Amino acid sequence: MRDVTLVLQDGTTFKGKSFGYEKNVYGEVVFNTAMMGYPESLTDPSYAGQLLTITYPLVGNYGVPPFSVEPDGLATFMESDRIYAKALIVSDYTENYSHWNACESLGDWLKREQVPGVTGIDTRQLTKVLREHGVMMGKLVFSDSAVSLGSVSENQANDSSEADVTEDYGSVNWVERVSCKDIITYNEGTGKRVVLVDCGVKQNIIRCLVRRGVEVVRVPWNYDYTDMAFDGLFLANGPGDPDRCVAAVDILKKQMSISRKPICGICMGNQLLGKAAGAGIYKLKYGHRSHNQPVREVGTNRCYVTSQNHGYAVDAATLGKEWRELFVNMNDGSNEGIRHQTNPWFSSQFHPEACSGPVDTEFMFDRFIEAL
């Protein structure tokens, strides 16, 4: 296991050992406090461009399920077609795993997907640094490389495999990088038709819609769907800064100006709907990435435990006069969903499909289907 150093933007360094693929990588360092679900998190396109730190100390003990694909083209157990996180950082990795559905170790999977994995990092201290300073850029540097964020050689920078080695996370339209390039249809010819705008969609969102008997037409993030025949519009999750998705917001505004068809959004979808409603977006200090975020439905005393993965939020104070908050976060008061007062347009910042759990808020899909 080679020595590897995590170098943060502020100069802080952490020493660890490699258990995945060995290459220097650069990205935004974030942390997730969930106790399980690393296969789902690693394959979530919302982690594109990020070095994922898992705060739960023991990782790898239940291995990795097979990367099988169902007849409809959806992965059986994963959330996309590959790992999207740039690297995985853990405190204590175990190579020995035990689970009825495991077919390989986490380390073997990372190597096969060419994604670095680092163990032996003091993730408790790293998390404290990120909570105090906020998320920041960082780099994994192997033992035979210079330990500095500015140490990338000109040859490295010109190499296509290292083309994004020094780009700031917020300067990239990550949605464009992870969205599908062509239209894909699921459950074709059955039930009502839902257009799903793919900003980096988790496949369990598609599964939840298909299970409810609708046809899902998945379109690229900047596709103009306003002339298509459909019964409802679904805005998916995705990575990065929603302010980079101008085309998606403009198309959404056009749709809202010509039709009252139901619209539902999740995560990035909530932010895009918020922008179309006139609201501003701001970056959270260290984001919400966990399985235990408490949210309250506005106007009620109902609270839900939710799964979340986002670094930006809607500024609810800037919403248009016809819009209201639907959910709020009970920890920091940030927005967790919006709704239109008269039209069937609503969204959640959290993940109702919540793969790998909890599923307390899956009723959001039922509300959308009922509105079609």
N, C-alpha and C positions, 0 to 999 in steps of 0.2 A: 504494500500500500504506500504509494508515493506521498511525500509531504506536499501539502497545498495550503496556500494562504489566502484568506478573504481580506481584501483591502477595500475599506469604505471610502466614500468621497471625502470625509472629514479627516482621513489619515489613520483612523482606527484599524487595527489588524487583528485577525483571529487565525490561529494555527489549527490545522486539522489533517486528516488522512483521506486519500481518495479511495472510493469504492465503486465509482462509476467510470464513465469514459474520461480519458485524460486529454483535456484541451483547455486553454485559457478562454474564459467567457466573461462578458461584460453586460450588466443589466441593472435594473432597479431591484434592490434588496427589500423583500417584504416578508412578513411572518403570518402564519396561519396557526390558530390555537386549537384546531380540531384534534381529537384523539385518534381518529381513524380516517380512511378515505384517501390515502395517498395515490392509488391508481386513478381515481376519479379526478383528483386535483391536478395531477401531472398532465392528464389529457384534456383538461379544461382549457379551451383557447383563450380564456380571459387571463391566463397566466403568461401569455406570450410576452417575451421581452423581460421577464422577471426571474430573479434568483429566489426560489421559494425556500423559506426557512420554516420547518415544522417545530413548534415549541414542545409538543409531547415528546418526552425523552427517548422512548424506545420505538424504532421504526424498522420495518422489514419483517417483523415476526410472522405475518400471515402471507408473505410472498406476493405473487402477482398472478391474476387469473389469465386464462388464454385470451389472446387478441383475436377472437372469432367474430365473424360478421354474419348477421341474419339475412334471410332471403330479400328483405326490403332494403338492404344496404346499410343498415344501422349496426354499429358495434354492439355485441351482446352485453359486455360488462364495462366498457370504457365510455368516455364522453366525447371522443372524436377519433380520428384516424391515426393519431400519433401523439407523442409527448410534445407539449407546447412550451412548458416552462424551460428556461435556459439552463437551470441547474437545480439540484436539490441539496439542502443543507440541513443536517441533523446532528443530534448530540450523540446518540448511541445506535449504530446500525447493527442489526443481526443478520448474518448470512443464512443461518439455519431457520427455516420457516415451517409452519404447520397450518394447513387449511385444506378443507376438502376440495376447494376449487382452484388451488394454486398449481401452477405448472412451471414456474421458475422463480428465482430470487429477484429481489428488487435490484440488486447490483448487476445481475446478468441482463436484466431488461434495460437498465440505463446504458450499459455498454453497447447493447445491440442497437439502441436508438441514438447512440452517440451523444449522450447527455451526461455531464459531470455530476457526481455525487460526492459529498464531503461529510465525513463523520468525525467525531471528537471535538467539534466546535462547542463552545460554551453558549448554547442557544438562549439560555436565560439572560446572560449578560448582553448578548447581541440584541435580544428583544428589548431590553431596558434602554439600550443605546438608540434603537429605532423609535421607541416610544417618546424618548426625551427630545431627540433631534428631528424626528420624522423620517419617513422612508427616504433613502438616498441611493445614488448610484454606487455600484461596487463591482469588483472584479475578482475572479478566482485565478490565482497565479500558481503554477506548479513549480516545484523546487528548482528547476533549471532555468527559470525565467526571472526577469527583473521584477522586484516587488514595488510597483508604482503604477498608479492609474495612468500616468503620462508616459509610460515606458514602451508603448506599442511602437514597433519599428515601422518605417514607411512601407516596407515590403508587406508586412502584416496588414496594414491598413488598406493596401491595394489588392490584397488577396480577396476574392469574392466570398470565401468562407468566413472572413473576418470583416466584412464590409461594414457591419454595424457595431464594431468593437468600441467606438468612442461616441456613438450618438446618444444624446440625452433621451430618456424614455418619453418625456412629454413632447418631444419634437417629431415623433413618428406617428403616422396614422396606422396604428396596429390593426384596426378593423379591416382596412384594405388588404393587409397581409394575410389575414386568417379567413376572410369571407370566401364562400364558394365563388367560382367563376362562371358557372352555368346554372340554369334552372334545373332543379331536381324535384321530382314529384313522389310523394309517398301516399299509399292507400288510394291510388288513383281510381276515380269513378265511383267512390263510395261517400255518401253523406254530403254535407255542405263543404264548400271549398274555403280554405284559409290560406292566405298568402303570408309566409313567414319571411321576414327580412333578416337575412343571416349576417349578423355583425360578429359572429364567432360563437354560434349557437352550441349549447350542450345538447348531446343527443337525447338525454332524458326528457328535454322539453318536447322534442319531436315525438318521443314515445308516448308522453302524456296526452298529446293531441290525437295521435293515431288511435290510442286505446279508447278515446271518446268518440270514435267513428267518423272523423272528418278527413277529408282529403287535404293534405298539406303540400303547398307549392312553395318550395324554398328558393328564394331569389337572392342574388348578390346585394350587398349593402347599399349600392348606389343605383340599383335597377329601378326604372320608372314603371311602377305597377298600376298607375292610376287609370289606364285604359283597359286593364284586365277585368275579366268577370270573376268576382269572388264575393264571399259572404262576410268575411271578417279579416282583419289585419293583425298580425302578431309581430311584435318587435323584440328580437332576441337579445341575449346578453352578448358581451364582447369586451375586448381589452382596450386600455388606453384612454385618452382624453376625448370625450364626446365633442368638444369644440373642433376637433379635426374632421368631424363627419358632416360637413356643411351640406353636401349633396343629399345625404339621407334625410336631413331635417327639411330641406327645401321640398323634396318629394312628399314628405309627410304633411307639410303645410298645405301643399296642393291637394292632397287627398282629403284633408279635413275641410277644405274650402268647398269641395264639390259633393261631399257625401257624409251621411251620418252613420255609415257602417261601423260596427263595433271594432274597437281597437284595444289591444292589450299589450303591455310591455313588461319585460323582466330585466332588471339590472341596467345594462346600457340602454335597453328599451325604455326604462323609466326616465333616464336622462334625456334621451332623444325626444320623448313625448313632452318632457318639461321644457326643453328648448323650443319646441314647436308651440308651446303654450306661453312663450314669452319669458320664461324664467332663465336666470343665469346659473352657471355651474361653477363649483369651486372644488379644489382638491383637499381631501381630508389629510390630516397630519400623518396618520399611519394606516388609514383605511379600515375596513371591516372585512376580516377574513377568518371565519370561524363557523362552528355549528351551533352556537348558543347565544346569538344576538336577540335580545327581547324587543319586540315591537308591539305597539298598541294601535288598534284600529280607532281612528279619530271619531269621536262622538259616542264611543262605547267604553266599557271597562274591560273589553276582551283583549288579552295579551297573548302573543304567540312566540314560541321559540323558533328561530329561523336560522337557516344557513345563508351565509353571505360571502361575496368575493368581489369587492370593488374599492377603488381608491378615490372616486369622485362622488359628489352628491349634488342634488338639486337645491338651489337656494329658494325655499318655499316662499319667502317674503317677496319674491319678485314674480310670482305666478300671475297670469292674467286674471282679471276680475271674475271670469266665469269658471275658474278652477279652484279646487280645494285640496288640501292634503288628505290622503286616504289612510296612511300609516305614519307613525313617528317612532324613532328609535328611543327606547327608554333609558339607554345609557348616556347618550350625548345630545338627544333632542333633534338629531338630523332627520332629514326627510327620508321616508321609507316607502313612498308611494303617493300618487296623485290621482285625481278623478275630475272629470268634467261634471258640472252641476246638472246638465240636461241631456247631453249626448252619452252614449254607452262607450266612453273612452276612459280607461283606467289602467293603472300599472303598479308594479311593486319593485322596490329596489332590491329586496331579498329574493331568494330562489325558492319558489313554491314547489318545484320539482325535486329540489334538495337531494340530489344523488351525490353523496352517500348519507342523506338524512339531515335533519328530521323532516317529516312529511306533514307537519301540523297544518300547513297552509296550502295544500294541494287543491283546496276548494276554489282557488283563484281560477283554475282551468275550468271548473264547473260553471263559475259565474260568466266566463267568457263564452262558453258553449251555449249557455242559456240565452245569452244576448244575441246570438246569431239569428 
